[in-house]
């Protein structure tokens, strides 16, 4: 009888432990919560603006949690120092992590992606790697190479 009670106690303990571990209250959420004023979807895509140097860019933003988090970071303006890398991209640190859903993709000129949940990358060439797509600058490869391929740049993200 003592053996059965011990097994029953262990089984109940495991059930309670598993239910606590998987409960919504125990899930560690990213501290960068989305501002309730900035919603995911069309509103984000219309409100987020990318400025390279002094020039606002026409960007088609993705509808995902990463873009919503980026818009939340940009609500007071966010300047990012970008550095040329590999002869086909500019890379800059966000200074913190945001949600990501990386998958292996082949980028093209104009693609804006999130790398390692904390770096923004803008392509003027192509690469294949695991990224979260954020958007696409609507310029030709030649225009992008002229803008991005000569030296390090600074970008500004802000919500309108």
C-alpha positions as CSV (number, residue, x, y, z in Angstrom):
1,X,0.0,0.0,0.0
2,X,2.8,2.4,0.9
3,X,4.4,1.7,-2.5
4,X,1.1,2.6,-4.3
5,X,0.7,5.8,-2.3
6,X,4.3,6.8,-3.2
7,X,3.7,6.2,-6.9
8,X,0.4,8.1,-6.7
9,X,2.1,11.0,-5.0
10,X,4.8,11.1,-7.6
11,X,2.3,11.0,-10.5
12,X,0.3,13.8,-9.0
13,X,3.4,15.9,-8.4
14,X,4.5,15.4,-12.1
15,X,1.0,16.4,-13.3
16,X,1.0,19.5,-11.2
17,X,4.6,20.4,-12.3
18,X,3.9,19.9,-16.0
19,X,0.7,21.9,-15.9
20,X,2.5,24.8,-14.1
21,X,5.4,24.7,-16.6
22,X,3.0,24.9,-19.5
23,X,0.6,27.4,-18.1
24,X,0.3,30.8,-19.8
25,X,1.4,32.6,-16.6
26,X,4.7,30.7,-16.7
27,X,5.6,31.4,-20.3
28,X,8.5,33.9,-20.4
29,X,7.4,36.7,-22.7
30,X,9.7,39.2,-24.4
31,X,10.0,42.3,-22.3
32,X,9.5,44.4,-25.5
33,X,5.8,44.2,-25.5
34,X,3.9,45.8,-28.3
35,X,2.4,49.1,-27.5
36,X,-1.4,48.8,-27.6
37,X,-1.5,51.9,-29.9
38,X,0.6,50.1,-32.5
39,X,-1.3,47.2,-34.0
40,X,-0.1,44.5,-36.2
41,X,-1.3,44.6,-39.8
42,X,-2.1,47.4,-42.2
43,X,-1.8,50.1,-39.6
44,X,1.8,49.1,-38.8
45,X,2.7,48.9,-42.5
46,X,1.3,52.3,-43.1
47,X,2.8,53.9,-40.0
48,X,6.4,52.7,-40.1
49,X,8.8,54.9,-42.0
50,X,12.4,54.1,-43.1
51,X,14.7,57.0,-43.7
52,X,18.2,56.4,-45.2
53,X,20.4,59.4,-44.7
54,X,17.9,62.2,-45.3
55,X,15.7,60.3,-47.8
56,X,12.4,58.6,-46.8
57,X,12.1,55.3,-48.6
58,X,9.0,53.6,-50.1
59,X,8.9,50.3,-48.2
60,X,6.5,47.4,-48.4
61,X,6.5,46.1,-44.8
62,X,5.6,42.5,-43.9
63,X,2.6,41.8,-41.6
64,X,4.3,40.0,-38.7
65,X,5.2,40.3,-35.0
66,X,8.7,41.4,-35.8
67,X,7.5,44.5,-37.8
68,X,5.0,45.3,-35.0
69,X,7.8,45.1,-32.4
70,X,10.1,47.3,-34.7
71,X,7.3,49.8,-35.0
72,X,7.0,49.9,-31.2
73,X,10.7,50.6,-30.9
74,X,10.5,53.3,-33.5
75,X,7.6,55.2,-32.0
76,X,10.0,57.9,-30.7
77,X,12.4,57.5,-33.6
78,X,15.2,55.0,-33.7
79,X,18.5,55.7,-35.4
80,X,20.7,52.8,-36.3
81,X,24.3,53.0,-37.5
82,X,24.7,50.5,-40.4
83,X,28.0,49.0,-41.6
84,X,28.8,47.5,-45.0
85,X,29.3,43.7,-44.8
86,X,30.2,41.2,-47.5
87,X,29.8,43.6,-50.4
88,X,26.0,43.0,-50.6
89,X,24.4,44.3,-47.4
90,X,24.3,46.9,-44.6
91,X,24.0,45.6,-41.0
92,X,23.1,47.5,-37.8
93,X,22.3,46.5,-34.2
94,X,18.8,47.3,-32.8
95,X,20.4,47.4,-29.3
96,X,17.9,44.8,-28.1
97,X,16.1,41.7,-29.2
98,X,12.6,41.6,-30.8
99,X,10.5,38.6,-31.7
100,X,11.6,36.7,-34.8
101,X,10.6,33.7,-36.9
102,X,13.7,32.9,-38.8
103,X,13.5,30.7,-41.9
104,X,16.1,30.0,-44.6
105,X,15.4,32.5,-47.4
106,X,17.3,33.9,-50.4
107,X,17.2,37.7,-50.2
108,X,17.2,40.1,-53.1
109,X,18.2,43.7,-53.5
110,X,15.9,45.9,-51.3
111,X,15.0,43.2,-48.8
112,X,15.0,44.3,-45.1
113,X,15.4,41.4,-42.7
114,X,16.0,40.7,-39.0
115,X,19.1,38.6,-38.2
116,X,19.6,37.0,-34.8
117,X,16.6,38.8,-33.4
118,X,18.7,41.9,-32.8
119,X,20.2,43.2,-36.1
120,X,18.5,44.8,-39.0
121,X,20.0,44.0,-42.5
122,X,19.3,45.9,-45.7
123,X,20.4,44.1,-48.9
124,X,21.7,45.7,-52.1
125,X,22.7,42.3,-53.3
126,X,21.6,38.7,-52.5
127,X,22.3,36.1,-49.8
128,X,20.8,32.9,-48.5
129,X,20.6,32.5,-44.7
130,X,18.0,32.2,-41.9
131,X,16.3,35.5,-41.5
132,X,12.9,37.0,-40.5
133,X,11.7,39.1,-43.4
134,X,10.7,42.6,-42.4
135,X,10.1,44.4,-45.7
136,X,11.3,45.5,-49.1
137,X,12.5,48.8,-50.3
138,X,11.0,49.6,-53.7
139,X,14.1,50.7,-55.6
140,X,16.1,49.1,-58.4
141,X,19.3,47.2,-57.5
142,X,21.3,49.9,-59.2
143,X,19.6,52.6,-57.0
144,X,20.2,50.5,-53.9
145,X,23.8,49.8,-54.7
146,X,24.4,53.6,-55.2
147,X,22.7,54.4,-51.9
148,X,24.1,51.5,-49.8
149,X,27.2,50.2,-51.5
150,X,29.7,53.0,-51.0
151,X,30.0,53.6,-47.3
152,X,28.5,53.0,-43.9
153,X,25.1,54.7,-43.4
154,X,22.7,55.7,-40.7
155,X,19.0,54.8,-41.0
156,X,16.1,56.1,-39.0
157,X,12.9,54.3,-38.3
158,X,9.9,56.1,-37.0
159,X,6.2,55.9,-36.9
160,X,4.1,58.5,-38.6
